[in-house]
Amino acid sequence: MSEVISEEEFFRDEKRRKSPEVDFGAWWGLLSRNEMGKWRVSWIKDTGELYAVCRGTVIVLGIYKNREEVEERMKGWEEPRNQVLASFFNLDGWTIDKIRRMGVRV
């Protein structure tokens, strides 16, 4: 099960706030291409967390030890057929439901 929390809560952790990040994409759609469904995906070096954020909601997609490991996992994500976060990361129904309850269009 993926962790789904508010962006505010996620970045209360000082280690997350101060860590360098590697962006893997910004402003791409989950299941739609409207402004309300645009996501950014980044990896936090100091925690190893790969996360997606949209409209104040954060989904932790996984933990990766180093940049090489996360880059291997992200290989091919930008291809049009893979730009659906739900299928690329195999998010479970519970996670999708929670995202919807937070007001994020999925």
N, C-alpha and C positions, 0 to 999 in steps of 0.2 A: 504494500500500500504506500502510495506517495504521500509526502507531507504537504498539506495545503494550509497556508496561513496568510495573514495579512502582511503586506509589504512593511508596514510600520513595525509589527511584531518581529518579523524576520530580521530587520536591520537594527533592532535594539542591541543585538549581540555586537559588541565592539570589534571582535575579531573579524566579523563579516564586513563591517563598515570600513575598516582600515586596510583590508586586504586588496592586493591587486586583483583585477578580474580580466578574463578573456571573453570577449563578446563573440558569439557565434551567429548572431543575427538579430536584427531589430525590425519591428514593424511588419511581421509576417503573420498570416492568419491561422487560426486554429481550424475552424470549419467554415469560416466566412472571411470575406475580405473587407468588411466595413470597418470604420474607425473604432468601433466598440470592441472589435475582436482582434486587435493587433497585439502581438507578443514580442518580447525580447528574451533571448536565451543567453545566459552567461555562466561561466565557471569561476568560482571563487578559489583562488590559489591556496589560501591558508586553511580553509575548511574542506576543500575538495568537493564542495557542493556544486552540482550543475543544476541551475534553476531556470524556470520560465516565469516571467512576470507580465501581468496584464491588468490594467485598471485597479492597481493596488492589491492584487492577489498573487501570491507566490506559490509555485508548485516546485518542490525539490524533486528533480528527476532522477537523481542518483548521486553517489559519492565516488570520486575517482582520485586515485593517489597522485597522479601527475598529469601534466599537460598532454603528454603523448597518449596516455590511456583515454582521456576524454576526447581528444581529437580522433582517435580510432573509433570510438563510439559514435561520434557525430559525423563520421564520413558518410557523405551522400545525403545529409539532411536537407540541403538546399535544393535538391532536385524537386521539381513540381509534384511528382507523385508522393514524395515524402514530407511535404509541408503540412501534414496533418498531425499535430502533436499527439492526439489521442492514439493513433495507430502506430506512429513511429516509436513511441515510448510505451505502448501497451498499457495505458492508464486503465485502471479498473473502474467498474461502474460506480463504486462508492466515491472515488475521487472526482469523477465527472459530475455526479450529483452534487457534491459539496461545492464545486466550482460554480455550478448553476445557481445554487442557493446564495452564493456570495454576489450574485448579479453579473457574473461574467458569461457572455454568450459563448456557448460551445457547440 
